[in-house]
């Protein structure tokens, strides 16, 4: 593995604001890639629309990042590997940008850039917000198209449907859509983002509130998954993808590093079996790199872990243990 870009004191990212709770910035580039560059039926419509074209776009998605991990999983589940290429930055970065440390000469072999910021600045000179993954980049121009992560995976399903593999899963079943949206909203606010509210809390009060909210939601999920194989029933949906990326990081990072330590995932029978079930499903487990995940959180969040020491455990072999979830449907 190539060495990560060195951070200087001036470029050390800060995540904890003393005395405050964590508030995620949800402002992203609202452009969409749609069939024929049509105006989408739902979601952001304030940005530009780009046409679906196989081979034109590159998904930049770091294996370490749970939000990017979603896009990697959905791309595999739908069989879009031959129509949307992928570039993978290394696990560490400073406040300036994710970087392609793992590639030869530390440059993405298709985009020819070292800093992901270069694609952002090509579209928006001196881009003022955070440089985030996943990001869709237009290969011919090298410009960022969008970094709006919830809609990237949504559009992989709805807008790229002509290019899905035969037998691709229905990740957004019409008859479950209304309930699924409610489930995904709770999973995002209370779990996906909830672990960050714990980890980046700037006061005891903010942490205590975040911790309580997280575990109320975890208990709800444990109960829900006791009687059903997946979040929405007998088949995998987008809701499962969104929950899985947090569960995959829970014991390795969130339990200790983010102080989400009432219980380990391995101590929650339904959630642990569910997580292993998904991990064993093609498209999920092969996107998980525990070494990169730990390197990212423990080295980048220097205000949470100033020593930069990366723990050796837990043993990833436990993810391969039998789950016995098939009996639920």
N, C-alpha and C positions, 0 to 999 in steps of 0.2 A: 504494500500500500504506500502510495506517495505521501510524503509529509503534508500535513495540513498547512494552509497559509498561516504564517505567524501573525499574531495580533499584537499591536502596540497599545500602549496605555490610551492613546487617543482613539482607538478603534475597538475598545472593549465594550461589548453590548451590555446594557443594563436592563433587567427585567423586573426588578422589585422597586417599587416606589414606597419609601418608608412612610408608614402611617396610613397607607391606602390599600384598597383591594385591587385586584387585577381586572382590567377592563380591556378586552380584546378589540383591536381596531379591525372592523369588518368592512372597510372601504377598499374595494378592489377594482381593477379595470373591468368595466361591465360589457366588454365586447363578447360576441357569441359567434361560434362556427356552426352554421345551419345549412340545411339542404338548399342549394341555389341562393345562398345568402338571404334567405327570406327573413322577415321579421318574426321572431319566435312568438308562440302563442302564450307563453307565460314566462315569468322571471324577468331579469333585467332587459330593458329595451332602449336604454338611454345611450348605449354605446354603438359602435359600428357592428355590422354583420359581415362575416367572412364565409366564403363558400366551402362546403365539404369537398375536399380534393385529396384522394389517396396520395401519400408521399409528400404532400406539401408542408405538413406541420410536424414539429418535434415537441414531444412532451418532455419537459425537464422536470424530473421528480427524484428527489433524494430519498434513498432507502431509509434514512434515519427519521424522516419526518412523517408523522401520522396522517397529516392532511394530504401529502403527496402519495403516501402509501395507498390511499383510497383509489387514486387514479391508476396506479400500477396494477392493482387487483382487478378493477373493472375492465381495463384494457385487455388483460389476459382472459377474464371470464367471457368477454364478448368476441374474442379472437381477432382483435384489431392490431396485432403485432406487425402485420405486413403492410398496413396502411397508415399507421401513426408510429413513427420511430420514437425512440426514447433516449434521452441523455441523462446521466446520473451524476450529480455533483457528489463530492465527498461529504463525510459526516460533520465536519467542523467548519465554522465560518466566524467572521467577526461582523460588526454592524454594517460593513460596507456591502457584503454580498456572499452568497454561496459561490463556491468555486469548483472547477472540474479537476480536483486534485488526483483523482484515480485514473485519469486518462493519460496516454502518452503525451509528454511535454506539457502536462496539466492543461490541456485544451480539449474542448469537446470536438470530436473528430468530424462532425457534420457542420456545426456552427462556427468552428474555428475560434472560439472565445475561451478565455480563462475565467473571467468573472461573469456570472449570470447578469450582473448589472449592465453589462455591455448590450444585451438584448433589450433591456428596459430603456436604457438611454438612447438606443437607436430609434426607438419609437417616441419616447418622451425625454428630451434632453434634460439632464440633471433631475431625473425622476425623484420626487421629494419624499416618497413613502418607503416602507420597508421592502426589501427585495425578497419575495416569498416564492416558495414552491408549493404546489405544482404550478408550472407556467407553460402555456402553449406558445410556441415561437414559430413564426413564418420563416421557413428555411430560405426561400429566395431572397428575402430582404434582410433576414437576421433580426427582425423586429418582434418584440413581444406582441402577442395577440390578446391574451387574457391571463389573469392569475386568479380568477374568481372560482375557487376550488369546488364549491357545491354544484355549480352549474357546469363545470368541466365534465364531471362524471354523468350528470343528468343528460348532457348533450351527447356523450359517447353512446348512450342508450337510444335516445329518441332521434337524433339527427344523423347518426352514422349507421342506422339500422340496415341499410342496403349492403353494408360491408361486414356485418356480423357473421360469425361462423355458423354453420348448420348446427342446430341444437343448442344455441346459446341460451342461457337462462333468461326468463322474463323478470328482470330486476325491478320493474315497476308495474306489477299486476293491477289492471284497471279496477277490479272489484275490491282491492285492498288499499287503493291509493289514499283515500281520505284518512283512514286510520293510520296508515304507514307514515304519512306526513306528520301526524301528531306524535307518533312514537319517535321518529327521527328528530323532531324538535326537542323532545325531552332528553333524548340521548345526547344531542349536541350541547344543549345548555347546561345539563347537570353532570354529564360524564365526560364527553370529549373535551369540553372547555372547563368542566368542573375540576379536573385534576390540576389544570393550570391555575385556577383560582386558589387552590390550596398551595401549590408550589410557589407562586409568585405573590402571595399575600404579604402586605407590608406592615401588618399589625396582628396582634393576637386575636382581636375581635374579627377581623376580616377572615383570618384563617379558620377560626371556630365556626363561623357561618358557612364558609365554603365546604368545610369538612362535613358538617351536618347535612348539607344539601346533597353532597356526593353520595353519602352512604344511605340516605333515604332512597335515592335513585338506584343504587346498587342492590338494595334489598328488593325493590320493585322488580328489577330485572331478574334477580335470582328466583323470585316467585313466579314470574311470567315464564321463565325457561324451564321450570320444573315439569311443566305439563305439555310443552310444545318444543319441537326440535329447533326451530329457528324463530326469530322474533315475530314473524307474521304467520307462522304455521309450518307446514311440511316442506316448504321450498325456500331457497335462498333469495333474498331481495337486497336492494341497495341498503336497507336499514341494517342488515347484518354486516355488510362491508364497513359501514360507518362505525359500528360498535367494535368490530374486531380489531381495528388498528389501535384502539386504546387498550383493549384487553391484552393484546400481544406485548404491550410495553408496561403493563401494570406492575408485575413483580420485579422486573429488571430495572425499572426507573421510578414509577410513580409511587410505589409503596414506601420506599426510603427517601429518595431524592426529593420528591414532592410532599412527603409526610402524609400520604394517604394510607395510613398504616393501621387501621382498625383490624383488617384481615388481609392476608394475601389472596390473590386469585385462586391459588391452589387449595385454599381453605373454604371455597364456596362451591359446593358440589355441582350445582346446575350450571353456573357460569363457567366453571373450569372444564366440565365435560363439553359444553357448547363451544368454548374457545378451541379445544383440541379437535373437535369435530371439524370446525372450519379450517384449522391449520392443516388438517390432513386432506382437505378438498383441493384439487388442482386449481391453481390461480391464487391461492391464499398463502400457504406456508412458504412457497419458494420466493415470495417477495419480502420475507422477513430476514433481516440480518442483525442479530442481536449485538454483535461487536460494533457495528456502525451506530445502532440505536444508543448503546451505552456511551460510546465515544462522543456522540453529539450532545446528549444532555449533561453529562458530567464534566465535559471540557468547555462547552460553550457558555453554560450558565455559571459564570465565575462568581456572581454575587450570591448564588445559592450554594455552590461547591467551590470555594476559593482555592482549595488545594489542587483541584484538577485531577485528583486521583479517581481512576475508573475501577469500580469493583469487579472482581473476577467472576462472581456468581450472578444469578443462579444458573444451575446446570440446565442448558437448553434441551437436554435429552428427555426431560419430563414431558415435553410437548409431543413426543412420539408414543406415549403410553396410550393403550386402548381407551375409548371414550364411551362405548355402548350407548350411543344416542339414537341409533337407527330405529330402535323400537318405538320411538315417539312419533314416527311418521316418515 
